[in-house]
Amino acid sequence: MNYLSLLLPDFILIACGFLLCRLTPLKRQIWDPVETLVYYFLFPVLLFHSVTRAQLDLGTAASLIGTGMLSACGAIALSYGVARLPGVDGRTQAAAAQVAFRFNSFIALAVATRLGPEHLLLTAVLIGFCVPLCNVAAVWPMARHAQVHVGRELMRNPLIIATGSGLLFNLLGLSLPQWTDVPLTRIGQAALVMGLMSAGAGMKLGELRAAKQVAVAMLLIRHLLAPLIALALILVFRLDPTQAMVLMMFSALPTASSCHVLAGRMGYNGSYVAALVTLSTLLGTLSLPLAMALLAWTH
């Protein structure tokens, strides 16, 4: 499978946002409202719709859910540990930590679709459980450094609200009317396009120079250590081939395209985080095929 072909469209959209912001009248002040729209409406609708459509079979997927959340917790712990390194600025680490453990759901679903229906189902289940965990972990250090009430920030986070309500809706056996499927799907497509383009518009690679140590640490966790943690869990818990492939793919994904939006909305340096998102998307073209090859070599 050519994983580069799956990642290239996202990277092109980021580049389009960057070029539009730099070379046309569509300057930064145009993109701030776009980021707000994506964060508070488009992306939450996409998450809710994706989770409600997933056919959750918790018994069958229990091993995958458990190892997936353990893998995420490992990356979260490592990213929090970066704050203890000498010379690391606490606010920079708090904003960048999410890059090490959040994931690009769009790419996850695209790859899973190519792998097969069972892979797609398990990926949707894993997204449903890991999005709340990762968003809580992303908000906590920023809320703590900003000296705001962590619980209140978590309860107001639209991504956590959308995923949690989607899971509850699904587990209660409820379903959306069929006529909502097309508009909700189109809103999801808009979330992907506008989210990636706004990430490019906010990109300032030069800002990485001020915190190179943090950038290297977070990207190292996301694209090297997280896949190794996942591989260890696969071997220890002896996941079946389908679950193993889904977990390995999941661990090597680029970070979430909305990381910079969350950082900006909470008063942190969104441009710095946007640069990390861009680099992570590029590194994903290497980490995905390498992780899959490593899994094949160990099985």
DAKA-V371829 format. One line per field, one symbol per residue. burial: b if it has 9 or more other C-alpha atoms within 8 Angstrom, else e. Layout:
burial=???
This chain:
burial=eebeebbeebbebbbbbbbbbbeeebbbeebeebbbbbbbebbbbbbbbbbbebeeeeeebebbbebbbebbebbbebbbebbeeeebeebbbbbbbbbbbbbbeebbbbbbbeeeeebbbbbbbbbbbbbbbbbbbbbbbbbbbeeeebeebbeeebbbbbbbbbbebbeeeeeeeeeebeebbebbebbbbbbbbbbbbbbbeebbeebeebbebbbbbbbbbbbebbbebbeeeebeebbbbbbbbbbbbbbbbbbbbbbbeeebbbbbbbbbbbebbbbbbebbbebbeebeeee
